[in-house]
Amino acid sequence: MAIFDDLPDAILSIIFTLVVDTRTRNAMSLVCGKWLVLERSTRTSITLRGNVRHLFDIPTCFRAVTQLDLSLLSPWGQSIFDSSPHPISLAHYLRRAFPNVISLTLYARTPSILRLLAPQWPSLRHVKLVRWHPRSANIPPGSDFLHLFHHCPSLSSLDLSHFYCWTDDLPPALQAHPLVAASLSRLNLLILSSDGFKSHQLLAITSACPNLTHLLATCVFHPRFNDFVGDKTLIAVALHCPRLSLLHLADPSSLSTARGDPDHDGFTSDDAMINRTALENLFSALPLLEELTLDICHNVMDTGPALEVLNSKCPGLKSLKLGQFHGICKAIDSQLDGIALCRLLESLSIKNTGDLTDSGLIAISRGCQRLARFEVQGCKSITETGVRTFACLLRQTLVDVSISCCKNLDATSSLRALEPIRDRIQRLHIDCVWDSLHQSEITGDGAICQHGFEPNESREDASTSDRPAEFMIFLGDDGSKKKRCKYSGEVDYSRVQIKGINCSRFWRKTWDRLRYLSLWIAVGELLNPLASSGLDNCPVLEEIRIRVEGDCRMGPKPTEQPFGLSSLARYPRLSKMQLDCGDAIGYALTAPTGHMDLSLWERVYLMGIENLKLTELDYWPPQDRDVNQRSLSLPAAGLLAQCTRLRKLFIHGTAYEHFMMFFLGIPNLRDVQLREDYYPAPENDMSTEMRVDSCSRFEQALNKRQIGD
Amino acid sequence: MKNNLLEALNVRVVGTGDKILVLAHGFGTDQSAWQRIIPYFSQHYRIVLYDLVCAGSVNPDYFDFRRYTTLDAYVDDLLYILDTLGVDKCAYVGHSVSAMIGILASIRRPDLFTKLILIGASPRFLNDTDYHGGFEQGEIEKVFSAMEANYEAWVNGFAPLAVGADVPVAVREFSRTLFNMRPDISLFVCRTVFNSDLRGILGLVKVPCCIIQTAKDVSVPVSVANYLKTHLGGRNTTEILNIEGHLPHLSAPALLAHRLRRALSR
């Protein structure tokens, strides 16, 4: 510390400016008066959490803030001026507290919010508007944007990806403000609530904004719809905006979270009206392209040659995502073709390419030697061998892999395929499709396997097994109790054979650098087989995302066995979880005879969560679509309240006040919010969560100010 | 507490019209259960909505265990709300326990109500000699033990885990909603409900009633609807909905709305 005292202030302040993490900054500001002042004067980004009623209490020491996020104020989703008796003075106060804001994120429930706020910061450059509640049908098109465009002429970036509006809202607003349109360089129009921009709308937007460098938009690609986006539109877009370095055009259905069908061969019945020549022309017109996404849900055929053109015309291309593109890499002989010629790619995502084979994969790995991120989805023909060779060849660079909805790559084979990069990979997604042996393990003794396998143990007495032709392997369990699990040493999981495989080298390698794990799992499946599938030892895993999808109404009732969250306790550093059961559909209160309420399912899913040392949890409750309800049930609230280490809890749904109060028993809980961030957010918000905030604030009286995340 | 009862119970008035319609939900849900019914009536009625004091959406601190020992206190709340809003005549739709509350309210203030519509109502849930209320003592015991287990867990800082699915099928349909509240309130309210017996006073009701019942509500047998029809003192009709379930406003709102309209117009 003495050393720090000697540093001149100018240098200290530069050091402080470089620190981004909020908790670190909060800690720094507690050191001494001088550091407090320095920290405040160098904090440039702040997210306000807290109740809108107390906005006048915001201290004015954060004057250096340039990035302000007002979208998470409580009650979530309300207009911040609704509960204030003096909206205009509140707006002025915000400007006084944060005079230098140039980047603003705002929950714009109605256009009137921007009417009050936009004039406060005329030099706004970047705005992100958030609205999950339905757009009111009574307002004329474009009203949401008019005040913004009128008061902020130097606006250069607008993000509407979480903004519920219609596609015909934007073009007229842009046309009415040509100067703003001309200064816009970034537009994010991946609006989930819409059906996609039609051709004439896309053209109107791009011709109004010739200086765009980043354009993301959902488009109507379906050729059966009126005014769809096809060849001519694409070329016109490129001609309007030649400076584009990021182009992301997606079919609206590609934004949905529904998992595809792994049995689908990848070819849709209709083709998109996009041919190879059009693509080549598109690429030729965009020489500055660095990131390209064309996520189309209809076939684009024979794209290999176009991708070769992409490589030659767009030398800066680093990131590519293609949906439903076929023929991307034919890999005939050992010639590199198609996408494999895009040598400089660092991130590649391939979705629903019907004809991608192992050879194609391998060719890609030979050609794209810089690949750090790879995502593959819905490719029926690739197998473990292909992926394994791919990983092997890209061992030096590949750190982020996602494999989903590929028929030949269930959980075990995906994990085996990634063995060559097991010690290097940092982010991973797999689908938890268990093979038949792991299924029997679940219904057998339901053992939680703690350690990795110790292979090549001699066969012990087969009293617990009726299948003679298998390896019996011991699994340690802290030495106290040994359970036996069955493991097939054969890659072909459909048949069990005795094979002597030397897997000691294989199994003892740990996932040394894996920090983030994402899983998909079907409703009714359990999580327990995860460790024995290959994810046994992940010493630095700190964040996990689990998405549960399916129809709780079909199929068998849940058994008493819990989902298996406690099996994740084996990962010592796991502290953050996102548990998304939002796509698990069921009955909240109206289950007919023979069916189970969602409360039972929630109990199954959340049982055991208290055994993990989670500090942050995002939870999406299962939903009852008939009544648009995603609500916490009694056992869910009770189980979540058992997580004693939680600091942050966000429930993406609704909850009764009775249940919210359960969370007050969690000692260090600092930040709780109900965020109905799904389309459409329910209109009649229950304002009861306000009371939790007031109680929480008592707890936090001892801690630092409750500002910032 | 009286002063801000309207705020505490989230009282809302929506819609436009000369006539007033009160929609009262049953245990375990809150006024949002009427969400899909409201659009059918908001053009012609001013609709009064409120949450019962035991509803999960109401601050549990407002639940006074000394006050809400019988249904009469709930009736007091309802009448207070209507008086404060200046309502002198209204039609009342009550589901399940709110139907019982409506019956009691109409005895106290017969001129306040033009019509009572009772959905899934029962004057007494426990079977008796010559009376089939729907539940046997043993079945109700099971509900109580699940509730008591939840209470034990909650009071000791553990997770209350019993849910509707854990009680026998015969009681499940009715009682599953009872698990949607804080365990101590659930248990208390459960006792209040199963101890109530309104059979003796049904004759005092003079307001015309429409009794709406689903064909297969496992917890309220169709015979109860007939019992009510014959014993309620005024001019009564019944409507049987050919669906199953205890919550038709959630599971079949269009059908229910249609029957409600018919009942209100008579």
Chai-1 contact restraints between the chains, C-beta under 6 A:
chainA,res_idxA,chainB,res_idxB,connection_type,confidence,min_distance_angstrom,max_distance_angstrom,comment,restraint_id
A,L589,B,L247,contact,1.0,0.0,6.0,A-B,restraint_1
A,T590,B,G245,contact,1.0,0.0,6.0,A-B,restraint_2
A,T590,B,L247,contact,1.0,0.0,6.0,A-B,restraint_3
A,T590,B,L250,contact,1.0,0.0,6.0,A-B,restraint_4
A,T590,B,S251,contact,1.0,0.0,6.0,A-B,restraint_5
A,P592,B,E244,contact,1.0,0.0,6.0,A-B,restraint_6
A,M596,B,A165,contact,1.0,0.0,6.0,A-B,restraint_7
A,D597,B,G164,contact,1.0,0.0,6.0,A-B,restraint_8
A,D597,B,A165,contact,1.0,0.0,6.0,A-B,restraint_9
A,S599,B,V163,contact,1.0,0.0,6.0,A-B,restraint_10
A,L600,B,V163,contact,1.0,0.0,6.0,A-B,restraint_11
A,L600,B,A165,contact,1.0,0.0,6.0,A-B,restraint_12
A,R603,B,L161,contact,1.0,0.0,6.0,A-B,restraint_13
A,V627,B,L250,contact,1.0,0.0,6.0,A-B,restraint_14
A,L634,B,P160,contact,1.0,0.0,6.0,A-B,restraint_15
A,L634,B,F179,contact,1.0,0.0,6.0,A-B,restraint_16
A,P635,B,L161,contact,1.0,0.0,6.0,A-B,restraint_17
A,P635,B,V163,contact,1.0,0.0,6.0,A-B,restraint_18
A,G638,B,A159,contact,1.0,0.0,6.0,A-B,restraint_19
A,G638,B,P160,contact,1.0,0.0,6.0,A-B,restraint_20
A,L639,B,A159,contact,1.0,0.0,6.0,A-B,restraint_21
A,Q642,B,A159,contact,1.0,0.0,6.0,A-B,restraint_22
A,Y656,B,G56,contact,1.0,0.0,6.0,A-B,restraint_23
A,Y656,B,S57,contact,1.0,0.0,6.0,A-B,restraint_24
A,E657,B,S57,contact,1.0,0.0,6.0,A-B,restraint_25
A,E657,B,N59,contact,1.0,0.0,6.0,A-B,restraint_26
A,H658,B,G56,contact,1.0,0.0,6.0,A-B,restraint_27
A,H658,B,P60,contact,1.0,0.0,6.0,A-B,restraint_28
A,H658,B,M181,contact,1.0,0.0,6.0,A-B,restraint_29
A,H658,B,R182,contact,1.0,0.0,6.0,A-B,restraint_30
A,N684,B,S32,contact,1.0,0.0,6.0,A-B,restraint_31
A,M686,B,S57,contact,1.0,0.0,6.0,A-B,restraint_32
A,T688,B,S57,contact,1.0,0.0,6.0,A-B,restraint_33
